[in-house]
Amino acid sequence: MIRFLILMLFLSVSSKQLLAQALSYQDGSPAKEIKLINVEGTELLYPDWRLGSATVSSGASYTNLLLKYNVFEEVLYFLGKDSVSMKFVNPVKEFHIDKDVYKNGYPPVKSFNNLSYYLVLAEGKATLLKKISKNIIDVKDFNSSITTKRIMDDKFYFLFINGAISPVKNDKSSFLNVLKDKSSEMESFFKANKTNFKKDEDLIAAAAYYNSLK
């Protein structure tokens, strides 16, 4: 019982310290979280607040924040005083949620621009990026005349090399086409490791191997 009370006291103090750190930042302003009306699904990466950090364009870095990322609107929120959602005054160029790193500033590609945030899977000579996207589609259920709007998740992969960004599909030929300067080595790697191009961990391993080549 005593251990339990000590644990609860520690968690309470830690939570207050976390909030106090968030309140000390002068880089945010109150912001109403954008919520689409009459649309099924969520615009958020995670529906709940997650521990993270952020770096803004001025170079200032903030740690121990509670964050929410609105994927649809490309907006990052942090929790402020009295549980008010806050938005950064300066543009956010990088943020971490849990163990994941998101960055922007990459060249425009497809429907994305230099403000779009990408999940960085691997960095080096070749940077492997995953773009998590949310789109609104019209859905009509079977034998129903009613059309509803629904948010659907999608994902895209890119390789950023020498200042250029290239889309890659989840197949061997697409990766070999972009990594053609080391195509024979990569072909051998894919074969030896039985690379599953639909698994992030396999793609990360492939990018790490490419970056290790001279």
Phi and psi in degrees as a GROMACS rama.xvg file:
@    title "Ramachandran Plot"
@    xaxis  label "Phi"
@    yaxis  label "Psi"
@TYPE xy
-62.407  -40.9582  ILE-2
-62.4453  -39.073  ARG-3
-62.5509  -44.9249  PHE-4
-64.1756  -38.5691  LEU-5
-63.6453  -42.3931  ILE-6
-61.9695  -44.8312  LEU-7
-63.6699  -38.8622  MET-8
-64.42  -41.5714  LEU-9
-62.4876  -43.9023  PHE-10
-65.5671  -38.1622  LEU-11
-64.6641  -46.0464  SER-12
-63.1874  -42.7841  VAL-13
-62.0824  -41.026  SER-14
-64.6843  -40.2066  SER-15
-67.696  -37.8708  LYS-16
-64.211  -41.8028  GLN-17
-60.8616  -46.1606  LEU-18
-66.7266  -38.3818  LEU-19
-62.3527  -38.4798  ALA-20
-65.1032  -42.1158  GLN-21
-63.2534  -38.67  ALA-22
-70.2307  -21.6448  LEU-23
-75.7329  -13.7258  SER-24
-79.8087  137.551  TYR-25
-103.389  16.5165  GLN-26
-103.575  11.9257  ASP-27
-128.121  163.353  GLY-28
-139.211  149.882  SER-29
-56.5817  140.07  PRO-30
-145.869  135.633  ALA-31
-80.8687  125.206  LYS-32
-62.3966  132.015  GLU-33
-75.8186  125.221  ILE-34
-130.054  118.882  LYS-35
-69.0506  139.694  LEU-36
-93.3863  140.963  ILE-37
57.564  37.0864  ASN-38
-129.831  128.208  VAL-39
-79.2142  146.048  GLU-40
100.516  -178.357  GLY-41
-124.716  144.136  THR-42
-82.5231  -11.5908  GLU-43
-87.0083  150.649  LEU-44
-64.4052  -47.5517  LEU-45
-131.235  140.496  TYR-46
-71.9864  -20.6252  PRO-47
-107.358  165.356  ASP-48
-70.647  138.127  TRP-49
-124.877  145.774  ARG-50
-69.1745  135.604  LEU-51
-167.288  -165.788  GLY-52
-147.398  165.971  SER-53
-149.192  148.691  ALA-54
-123.931  128.937  THR-55
-102.937  174.126  VAL-56
-62.5729  -24.95  SER-57
-72.9868  -12.584  SER-58
99.9701  -9.18804  GLY-59
-70.0717  139.643  ALA-60
-119.66  138.68  SER-61
-124.124  131.036  TYR-62
-116.608  169.677  THR-63
53.2157  46.5317  ASN-64
-101.877  155.964  LEU-65
-100.628  119.724  LEU-66
-118.888  152.402  LEU-67
-133.712  137.91  LYS-68
-116.064  115.583  TYR-69
-85.1804  102.081  ASN-70
-66.2391  -40.3593  VAL-71
-63.5581  -41.9553  PHE-72
-96.7825  -4.51237  GLU-73
56.6205  48.1409  GLU-74
-124.188  136.084  VAL-75
-108.58  129.466  LEU-76
-112.055  152.089  TYR-77
-130.411  155.227  PHE-78
-84.591  125.885  LEU-79
-111.779  -159.038  GLY-80
-59.5959  141.562  LYS-81
55.8747  32.6377  ASP-82
60.2202  33.6159  SER-83
-87.9349  133.58  VAL-84
-71.1792  132.406  SER-85
-119.993  150.995  MET-86
-121.311  140.871  LYS-87
-67.1768  139.488  PHE-88
-71.2553  -47.7387  VAL-89
-86.6996  146.415  ASN-90
-57.6967  138.149  PRO-91
-87.8737  124.687  VAL-92
-100.662  -18.2049  LYS-93
-156.8  139.07  GLU-94
-146.648  155.228  PHE-95
-118.372  132.508  HIS-96
-125.272  123.468  ILE-97
55.3678  -121.433  ASP-98
-102.976  2.75891  LYS-99
-90.7173  143.854  ASP-100
-114.507  128.266  VAL-101
-118.854  135.873  TYR-102
-138.152  156.06  LYS-103
-124.621  -168.341  ASN-104
96.7141  5.67102  GLY-105
-85.9192  158.485  TYR-106
-60.703  152.017  PRO-107
-60.3415  141.908  PRO-108
-156.75  141.448  VAL-109
52.7575  -127.705  LYS-110
-96.1023  8.80323  SER-111
-101.23  152.878  PHE-112
-124.79  -170.753  ASN-113
-72.7719  -5.91607  ASN-114
-96.846  -5.80577  LEU-115
-73.9468  138.53  SER-116
-93.1405  135.623  TYR-117
-118.896  143.464  TYR-118
-77.8856  121.211  LEU-119
-87.2853  111.307  VAL-120
-87.9841  -34.6577  LEU-121
-156.232  143.797  ALA-122
-125.137  149.978  GLU-123
155.566  -149.943  GLY-124
-52.5395  -42.1433  LYS-125
-116.978  121.888  ALA-126
-100.124  123.767  THR-127
-93.4936  121.975  LEU-128
-118.552  143.733  LEU-129
-122.36  123.335  LYS-130
-101.467  114.695  LYS-131
-90.5512  125.294  ILE-132
-128.059  151.683  SER-133
-129.506  131.33  LYS-134
-129.463  150.199  ASN-135
-96.7269  126.872  ILE-136
-125.584  157.328  ILE-137
-91.4343  130.453  ASP-138
-124.921  132.155  VAL-139
-121.253  115  LYS-140
-66.1894  157.517  ASP-141
-58.83  133.586  PHE-142
60.7177  29.8516  ASN-143
-127.633  144.234  SER-144
-96.7091  -1.72513  SER-145
-91.619  128.922  ILE-146
-102.727  129.304  THR-147
-116.582  155.584  THR-148
-98.7332  136.339  LYS-149
-138.315  139.79  ARG-150
-86.5869  125.728  ILE-151
-114.473  139.255  MET-152
-84.2078  145.159  ASP-153
-144.101  164.644  ASP-154
-147.791  147.819  LYS-155
-136.788  152.001  PHE-156
-119.754  145.745  TYR-157
-141.757  153.195  PHE-158
-116.736  127.214  LEU-159
-107.202  111.142  PHE-160
-135.7  129.36  ILE-161
52.0779  41.4262  ASN-162
81.3777  -0.827185  GLY-163
-114.75  144.392  ALA-164
-113.087  132.269  ILE-165
-127.099  128.591  SER-166
-67.5259  143.481  PRO-167
-131.526  137.788  VAL-168
-87.3924  170.107  LYS-169
-85.503  59.6083  ASN-170
-150.725  161.998  ASP-171
-63.2848  -44.9113  LYS-172
-62.7175  -35.8028  SER-173
-66.3716  -42.9896  SER-174
-67.8499  -41.012  PHE-175
-64.9733  -32.6064  LEU-176
-65.5895  -36.6756  ASN-177
-81.9704  -35.8399  VAL-178
-97.3088  39.261  LEU-179
-68.1691  -19.5827  LYS-180
-69.2456  -18.8958  ASP-181
-129.69  37.1543  LYS-182
-61.9269  -39.6507  SER-183
-67.664  -42.522  SER-184
-64.4045  -41.3611  GLU-185
-69.7616  -37.2537  MET-186
-58.4834  -44.5775  GLU-187
-65.2892  -39.6855  SER-188
-62.9514  -46.618  PHE-189
-60.5773  -40.8447  PHE-190
-69.1294  -46.8646  LYS-191
-65.6644  -33.6072  ALA-192
-100.047  1.56165  ASN-193
48.1154  53.3664  LYS-194
-58.2816  126.927  THR-195
-97.909  108.435  ASN-196
-74.5067  -0.683461  PHE-197
-99.3581  -0.777436  LYS-198
-108.281  125.371  LYS-199
-58.2481  -40.19  ASP-200
-64.3795  -32.5997  GLU-201
-71.6527  -37.9713  ASP-202
-67.8262  -38.1303  LEU-203
-63.3111  -42.0118  ILE-204
-63.4309  -39.2402  ALA-205
-66.3388  -42.9651  ALA-206
-64.031  -40.7344  ALA-207
-63.5699  -38.972  ALA-208
-66.4117  -45.5094  TYR-209
-57.8721  -43.0625  TYR-210
-68.351  -17.7394  ASN-211
-86.1414  -13.3414  SER-212
-76.5858  142.684  LEU-213
